[in-house]
């Protein structure tokens, strides 16, 4: 089964975040395994993570510094 990682900053209620969650839901329906990689887990969209998606919280302060570790 293919797996894809979707990277974005947080789960706050912006358009990018909602779009990424919608993308993840669509990929899951197609049989793709999805990892949601976020810089910070914070935000009101935590309850809207699609079932089956794996959430990976990098626990960083900024996107720029999140990828180095």
The 8 nearest C-alpha neighbors of each residue, nearest first, counted from 0:
[[1, 31, 2, 32, 30, 3, 29, 33],
 [2, 0, 31, 32, 3, 30, 33, 26],
 [1, 3, 32, 31, 33, 0, 4, 34],
 [4, 2, 33, 34, 32, 5, 1, 31],
 [5, 3, 34, 33, 35, 6, 36, 2],
 [4, 6, 35, 36, 34, 3, 7, 19],
 [7, 5, 36, 37, 35, 4, 8, 38],
 [8, 6, 37, 9, 36, 38, 5, 16],
 [7, 9, 38, 37, 62, 39, 6, 10],
 [10, 8, 39, 37, 11, 40, 38, 41],
 [9, 11, 42, 44, 41, 45, 16, 40],
 [10, 12, 42, 43, 9, 13, 44, 41],
 [11, 13, 44, 43, 10, 16, 14, 42],
 [14, 12, 16, 15, 11, 17, 10, 18],
 [13, 15, 17, 16, 18, 12, 19, 11],
 [16, 14, 18, 17, 13, 19, 7, 12],
 [15, 17, 19, 18, 13, 14, 10, 20],
 [18, 16, 20, 14, 19, 15, 21, 13],
 [17, 19, 15, 21, 16, 20, 14, 22],
 [18, 20, 22, 16, 21, 17, 23, 15],
 [19, 21, 23, 17, 22, 18, 24, 16],
 [22, 20, 18, 24, 19, 23, 17, 25],
 [23, 21, 19, 25, 20, 24, 18, 26],
 [22, 24, 20, 26, 21, 25, 19, 27],
 [25, 23, 21, 27, 22, 26, 49, 20],
 [26, 24, 28, 22, 27, 23, 21, 29],
 [25, 27, 29, 23, 31, 28, 24, 22],
 [26, 28, 31, 30, 24, 29, 25, 32],
 [27, 29, 25, 26, 30, 24, 31, 23],
 [30, 28, 26, 27, 31, 25, 24, 32],
 [31, 29, 27, 28, 32, 26, 0, 1],
 [30, 32, 27, 1, 26, 2, 29, 33],
 [31, 33, 2, 27, 1, 3, 30, 34],
 [34, 32, 52, 3, 2, 4, 31, 23],
 [33, 35, 4, 53, 52, 54, 36, 5],
 [34, 36, 54, 5, 4, 55, 53, 6],
 [35, 37, 6, 55, 5, 34, 56, 54],
 [38, 36, 56, 8, 7, 39, 9, 6],
 [37, 39, 8, 57, 59, 58, 9, 62],
 [40, 38, 9, 58, 37, 41, 56, 59],
 [39, 41, 9, 56, 10, 37, 42, 38],
 [42, 40, 39, 10, 9, 11, 43, 45],
 [43, 41, 11, 10, 44, 45, 9, 40],
 [42, 44, 11, 45, 12, 10, 46, 41],
 [45, 43, 10, 47, 46, 42, 11, 12],
 [46, 44, 47, 43, 48, 10, 42, 40],
 [45, 47, 44, 48, 43, 49, 42, 10],
 [48, 46, 44, 45, 49, 20, 43, 50],
 [47, 49, 46, 45, 20, 50, 52, 44],
 [50, 48, 24, 52, 47, 51, 20, 23],
 [51, 49, 52, 48, 24, 53, 27, 47],
 [50, 52, 49, 53, 27, 33, 32, 48],
 [53, 51, 33, 50, 49, 34, 54, 35],
 [52, 54, 34, 35, 33, 51, 55, 32],
 [55, 53, 35, 34, 36, 56, 52, 37],
 [54, 56, 36, 35, 37, 57, 53, 34],
 [55, 57, 37, 58, 40, 39, 36, 38],
 [58, 56, 38, 59, 37, 55, 39, 65],
 [59, 57, 39, 56, 38, 60, 40, 65],
 [60, 58, 65, 38, 57, 61, 39, 64],
 [59, 61, 58, 38, 62, 39, 65, 64],
 [62, 60, 63, 64, 59, 65, 38, 8],
 [63, 61, 65, 64, 38, 8, 60, 66],
 [62, 64, 61, 65, 66, 67, 60, 59],
 [63, 65, 62, 61, 66, 67, 59, 60],
 [66, 64, 62, 59, 63, 67, 38, 61],
 [65, 67, 64, 68, 63, 62, 57, 38],
 [66, 68, 65, 64, 63, 62, 59, 57],
 [67, 66, 65, 64, 57, 59, 58, 63]]
